């Protein structure tokens, strides 16, 4: 990796305190960080559920300045957050925001869409993600408002109007982009975007940096591991996750190895009639020395990860299957 990319990654490791992010109880102000080649990050300092304290801002967004306009990747969990992202873009360029890509259907990545639709931006996502947004959107709005005590408001549901297909390539101005599906690894219709020019991947929640891989009840563990392995082979210089700091393929390799290690312990535990709690203790004991320093939430969220895998139908990385 060249020195420019390394410098960009180091700069992006800034964390912003609440005082520098929230101008008041009603306003949000984001400071974008330049990554490389016109690509900027807006990194949330908060991880986990939307809360009163984080006002629902618990996920990352990114944008790319092209020759004819701006491409935004993920819009946050409210119109207020969407407007703050727009404000951040406008501190960098006066070019119009022409395109928005929603990486997947989880509310913290798309409920800000209406702010961009008001600008006339085209909004793109996968058919599976769009269907899930239609089904879950109204409930998500209520749930986020409840968890944040009204901070996320009642955002208008602005669904993507343009469908993306796996393997498709598009030009956004002079920016070439290739779309990669995870086969529902994290959630139905997950999209990763590969930018071959700068050799960067916009990964959404399929990829992780500071935290354990994010498993969900409607994800596909086997597909997630396979997607991470495919991403490793692609070998991008920079990977931009849905939560946490920008990273590299080192994190992807680490996550793939962790998941394979946990699957083996879960399958062994199930074969010996162990409960999820017992398997979690096995995982923490056996894998803690290797992975604890790699993940900020290793001890806090290992039980959740084990439970999700325990309930899944998974394939043994070395052959066979478990239920």
C-alpha positions in Angstrom: 0.0 0.0 0.0 1.4 3.4 -0.9 2.2 6.2 1.5 -0.7 8.3 0.3 -3.2 5.5 1.1 -1.6 4.9 4.5 -1.8 8.5 5.3 -5.5 8.6 4.4 -6.2 5.7 6.6 -4.4 7.3 9.5 -6.3 10.5 9.1 -9.6 8.6 9.0 -8.9 7.1 12.4 -10.0 10.3 14.0 -12.9 9.9 16.4 -15.3 12.7 16.9 -16.6 13.6 20.3 -20.3 14.3 20.8 -19.4 18.0 21.3 -17.9 18.2 17.8 -20.7 16.3 16.2 -23.9 17.7 17.7 -24.2 21.4 17.4 -27.4 21.4 19.5 -30.2 19.0 20.5 -31.8 19.5 17.1 -28.8 19.9 14.7 -26.2 17.5 13.4 -22.9 18.5 11.9 -20.6 16.0 10.2 -17.0 16.6 9.3 -16.0 14.4 6.2 -12.6 12.9 6.0 -10.8 12.5 2.7 -9.7 8.9 2.1 -8.3 8.9 -1.4 -9.1 9.9 -5.0 -12.2 12.1 -4.2 -13.6 9.5 -1.7 -14.7 10.8 1.7 -15.9 9.1 4.9 -18.4 10.2 7.5 -17.7 7.8 10.4 -20.1 7.5 13.3 -18.4 7.4 16.6 -21.3 5.3 17.9 -21.7 1.5 17.6 -24.7 -0.5 18.5 -28.4 0.4 18.7 -29.7 3.9 18.0 -30.0 5.8 21.3 -31.0 9.1 22.7 -27.3 10.0 23.0 -26.4 9.2 19.4 -29.7 10.5 17.9 -29.8 7.5 15.7 -26.4 8.1 14.1 -24.8 4.7 14.5 -23.6 3.9 11.0 -21.2 5.2 8.4 -21.8 7.0 5.1 -19.4 7.7 2.3 -19.4 9.9 -0.8 -17.4 10.2 -4.0 -16.9 13.3 -6.0 -16.9 12.6 -9.7 -16.6 14.9 -12.7 -20.3 15.4 -13.0 -21.7 15.0 -9.5 -21.5 13.2 -6.2 -22.3 9.6 -5.4 -23.4 8.9 -1.8 -23.3 5.4 -0.2 -25.8 5.0 2.6 -27.9 7.8 4.1 -28.3 7.1 7.8 -31.4 6.5 9.9 -33.3 9.7 9.6 -33.9 12.7 7.3 -32.0 14.8 9.8 -29.0 12.6 9.4 -29.5 12.7 5.6 -29.5 16.5 5.7 -26.3 16.5 7.8 -24.7 14.2 5.2 -25.7 16.7 2.5 -24.3 19.5 4.5 -21.0 17.6 4.8 -20.9 17.1 1.1 -21.4 20.8 0.5 -18.4 21.6 2.6 -16.3 19.8 0.0 -17.9 20.5 -3.4 -20.8 22.4 -5.0 -21.4 19.6 -7.5 -24.9 18.1 -7.2 -25.6 14.9 -5.4 -26.8 12.8 -8.3 -26.8 9.2 -7.0 -27.4 7.3 -3.8 -26.6 3.6 -3.2 -28.2 1.8 -0.3 -26.0 -1.1 0.7 -28.8 -3.0 2.3 -32.2 -2.8 4.0 -31.4 -2.1 7.6 -32.9 1.2 8.7 -29.7 2.8 9.9 -28.5 2.8 6.2 -31.4 4.1 4.3 -34.0 6.1 6.3 -32.2 9.3 5.3 -33.1 8.7 1.7 -35.9 11.3 1.5 -33.4 14.2 2.0 -31.6 13.0 -1.1 -34.8 12.3 -3.1 -35.7 16.0 -2.5 -32.6 16.9 -4.4 -33.6 14.7 -7.3 -30.9 12.1 -6.7 -31.3 8.7 -8.2 -31.5 6.0 -5.4 -30.2 2.5 -6.2 -30.3 -0.8 -4.4 -30.9 -4.5 -5.0 -34.4 -6.0 -5.5 -34.2 -8.1 -2.3 -33.2 -5.0 -0.2 -36.0 -2.9 -1.7 -38.6 -5.6 -0.9 -37.3 -5.8 2.7 -37.4 -2.0 3.0 -41.1 -2.0 1.8 -42.0 -4.6 4.4 -39.9 -3.4 7.4 -39.8 0.4 6.8 -42.9 1.5 8.7 -42.0 -0.6 11.7 -38.4 0.6 11.6 -39.5 4.2 11.7 -41.5 3.6 14.8 -38.8 1.5 16.5 -36.0 4.0 15.9 -38.2 6.9 17.1 -38.9 4.9 20.3 -35.2 4.0 20.9 -34.1 7.6 20.3 -37.1 9.1 22.1 -38.1 10.9 19.0 -34.6 12.1 17.8 -35.0 10.3 14.5 -38.4 11.9 13.9 -40.8 10.3 11.4 -38.8 10.1 8.1 -40.6 9.7 4.9 -40.0 6.3 3.3 -38.2 7.0 0.0 -37.5 3.7 -1.6 -34.8 3.1 -4.2 -36.2 3.5 -7.7 -33.3 1.9 -9.6 -32.6 -1.8 -9.3 -29.0 -3.1 -9.2 -28.1 -6.6 -10.2 -25.2 -8.8 -9.2 -22.2 -8.3 -11.4 -23.6 -5.2 -13.0 -21.2 -2.3 -13.8 -22.1 1.3 -14.0 -20.5 4.7 -14.6 -21.3 7.5 -12.2 -19.8 10.4 -14.1 -16.2 9.3 -14.7 -16.3 6.8 -11.8 -16.5 3.1 -12.7 -18.3 0.9 -10.2 -18.9 -2.8 -10.1 -21.6 -4.3 -7.9 -21.0 -7.4 -5.8 -23.8 -9.3 -4.0 -23.0 -11.2 -0.8 -25.8 -13.7 -1.5 -27.6 -12.5 1.6 -24.5 -12.9 3.8 -25.5 -10.1 6.2 -29.0 -9.5 5.1 -31.2 -10.0 2.0 -29.7 -8.3 -1.0 -26.5 -6.9 0.5 -24.5 -4.9 -2.0 -20.7 -4.2 -2.0 -19.4 -1.7 -4.5 -15.9 -2.1 -6.0 -14.3 1.0 -7.4 -11.5 -0.4 -9.6 -9.9 3.0 -10.3 -8.9 3.8 -6.7 -9.1 0.0 -5.8 -11.6 0.7 -3.0 -14.6 -1.4 -1.8 -17.6 0.2 -0.2 -18.6 -2.8 1.9 -21.6 -1.9 4.1 -22.2 -4.4 6.9 -20.8 -7.3 5.1 -17.3 -6.2 6.2 -16.0 -5.2 9.7 -13.0 -3.4 11.1 -13.2 -2.7 14.8 -16.0 -5.0 15.7 -17.1 -8.7 15.4 -18.7 -9.6 12.1 -22.4 -8.6 12.2 -24.6 -11.6 12.1 -28.4 -11.2 11.7 -31.3 -13.6 11.8 -32.0 -13.3 8.1 -28.4 -13.5 7.0 -26.6 -16.5 5.5 -23.4 -17.5 7.4 -22.0 -19.7 4.7 -22.5 -17.0 2.1 -20.9 -14.4 4.4 -17.8 -16.5 4.7 -17.7 -17.1 1.0 -18.1 -13.4 0.3 -15.2 -12.5 2.6 -13.0 -15.1 0.9 -14.0 -13.6 -2.5 -13.2 -10.1 -1.3 -9.8 -11.3 -0.1 -9.1 -12.5 -3.6 -10.1 -9.1 -5.0 -7.5 -7.5 -2.7 -8.7 -3.9 -2.6 -6.3 -1.3 -1.1 -9.0 0.2 1.2 -12.3 -1.3 2.5 -14.9 1.0 3.9 -17.3 -0.8 6.3 -20.8 0.1 7.5 -19.5 0.5 11.1 -16.1 1.3 12.4 -13.0 2.7 10.7 -11.7 2.2 7.2 -9.7 -1.0 6.9 -7.9 -3.4 4.5 -8.0 -7.0 3.5 -6.3 -7.9 6.7 -9.6 -7.4 8.5 -11.4 -9.5 5.9 -9.0 -12.4 6.3 -9.3 -12.1 10.1 -13.1 -12.1 10.0 -13.2 -15.1 7.7 -10.8 -17.0 10.0 -12.8 -16.0 13.1 -16.1 -17.2 11.7 -14.6 -20.5 10.6 -13.1 -21.0 14.0 -16.4 -20.2 15.8 -18.4 -22.5 13.4 -16.1 -25.4 14.3 -16.5 -24.8 18.0 -20.3 -24.4 17.7 -20.6 -27.6 15.7 -18.5 -29.5 18.2 -20.6 -28.1 21.0 -23.9 -29.0 19.4 -22.6 -32.6 18.7 -21.9 -32.8 22.5 -25.3 -31.3 23.4 -23.8 -28.1 24.8 -25.9 -25.0 25.2 -25.1 -21.7 23.5 -23.9 -20.4 26.8 -21.5 -23.3 27.2 -20.3 -22.9 23.7 -19.7 -19.2 24.3 -17.4 -20.1 27.2 -15.5 -22.5 24.9 -15.2 -19.7 22.3 -14.0 -17.1 24.7 -11.5 -19.5 26.3 -10.2 -21.0 23.1 -10.3 -17.9 20.8 -9.8 -15.0 23.2 -6.0 -15.1 23.1 -6.1 -14.8 19.3 -9.0 -12.4 18.8 -9.7 -10.4 21.9 -7.2 -7.6 20.9 -8.6 -7.6 17.4 -12.2 -6.7 18.3 -13.4 -4.0 20.6 -16.5 -6.0 21.4 -15.1 -9.6 21.6 -16.1 -10.2 25.2 -19.3 -8.2 25.0 -20.7 -9.7 21.8 -19.3 -13.2 21.6 -22.4 -14.7 23.1 -24.6 -13.0 20.5 -22.3 -14.2 17.7 -22.3 -17.8 19.0 -26.1 -17.8 19.5 -26.7 -16.6 15.9 -24.4 -19.3 14.5 -25.9 -21.9 16.9 -29.3 -21.2 15.5 -28.2 -21.4 11.9 -27.8 -24.2 9.4 -24.1 -24.0 8.7 -21.6 -25.8 6.6 -18.4 -27.0 8.3 -15.5 -25.1 6.7 -13.7 -28.5 6.4 -16.8 -30.4 5.1 -20.0 -31.7 6.5 -22.9 -29.7 7.9 -24.5 -28.9 11.2 -27.9 -27.9 12.4 
